[in-house]
């Protein structure tokens, strides 16, 4: 079997030799080039498992090679070597399509890790090229709408890179699910995925939680302990709600990202970590930077590639698919249900400020109140959706409805429109239920029969409308 071949492009002969020796000892074949022209000649003749290029070359910039290789249909990963302290160059290269980067002086351990990741990425991606749909079907993030198809395509593409990703979207839109999909489709799928809620950690404990600590570092540190970075080593670290990090911790996090090394609390030396970073937030990080609540340099390090998740109201075509999946997951042997057509229409008219998480909560509650395996509009209890409540039960009051043409005036004596339709409908519903209960002397079973609803539905409505039996 032919060994994978690597192309090393650098104008420093000593560095080319060092990298070549290291790669040959890893059992790899190596070609070396000292200029863009030579590198292009090699690329015209051969395919490579990885291209590794310096950013400054005698006849041009390595970023030119990054763009050319990234646009090549052969899908060869390319990584860059940047000068010490040139973090901005690394970010530019990652945005242009670079797989990863190394900083000078090149650490051989980091070089080996980068090459292994690139080789593993090639093994994962190659089988999926003929039919990307097969890979797409394994994603947890569901949706057939155009917006979600675009997101799913981006996830498959981003999984090949080591570039930091910033996932943005409203609360409940599936940011962590997208991060898990990126990890699962990457070469790191068999390594740990660690999700951290940055807003849930007390500020005094943050450094110890992120980087670990040594025994005796502080009161209560009875043993050595790894932090989130060590736990995710080789895999992916998700920084959820990253905008909630205090400024002091942002400085320490920036250093860990740039140096790819962390120092445990109480330790005197740093240790290398190999972590793919994904951040997520429902806040606008650019606005946080303008207001001084988030460091600009950290923003540029984390926001190399942005993945925006659309809110549920922008992909209402996906509600039926999502509802079926949620109900299938919630179903038990004794209790399973489907949505009535009117209930599905009510969901499509709902605003969903809480997005997919709100849909899950609505369906979980509705499943408990459903009868005969069918969820009706009343079971959904969509308090914030006027259209859904109108579908749930038509008004039984004596308010007259008149059709008014564009040229006619409003007839004298017609009642004014209610200022808040949901509240108005609740009042009507409460009045009707109270009348039914009074007629049956508060026999709820008989009242439910009079109203044409189940006993469980009546009990839920009484709780929602705060109706109690007289003392």
Secondary structure, DSSP 8 states (H G I E B T S, - for coil): ----EEEEE-S-HHHHHHHHHHHHHTT-EEEEESSHHHHHHHHHH---SEEEEESEETTEEHHHHHHHHHHSTT---EEEEE-TT-HHHHHHHHHHT-SEEEESS--HHHHHHHHHHHHHHHHHHHTTSS-HHHHHTT-SS---SHHHHHHHHHHHHHTT--S-EEEE--TTS-HHHHHHHHHHTSTTTTS-EEEEEGGGS-GGGHHHHHH-B-TTSSTT--S-B--HHHHTTTSEEEEETGGGS-HHHHHHHHHHHHHSEE--BT-SS-EE---EEEEEESS-HHHHHHTTSS-HHHHHHH-SEEEE---GGG-GGGHHHHHHHHHHHH--SS---EE-HHHHHHHHT---TTHHHHHHHHHHHHHHH-BTTEE-HHHH--TT-HHHHHHHS---S--------TTS---TT-----S-HHHHHHHHHHHHHHHHHHHTTT-HHHHHHHHTS-HHHHHHHHHHTT-----
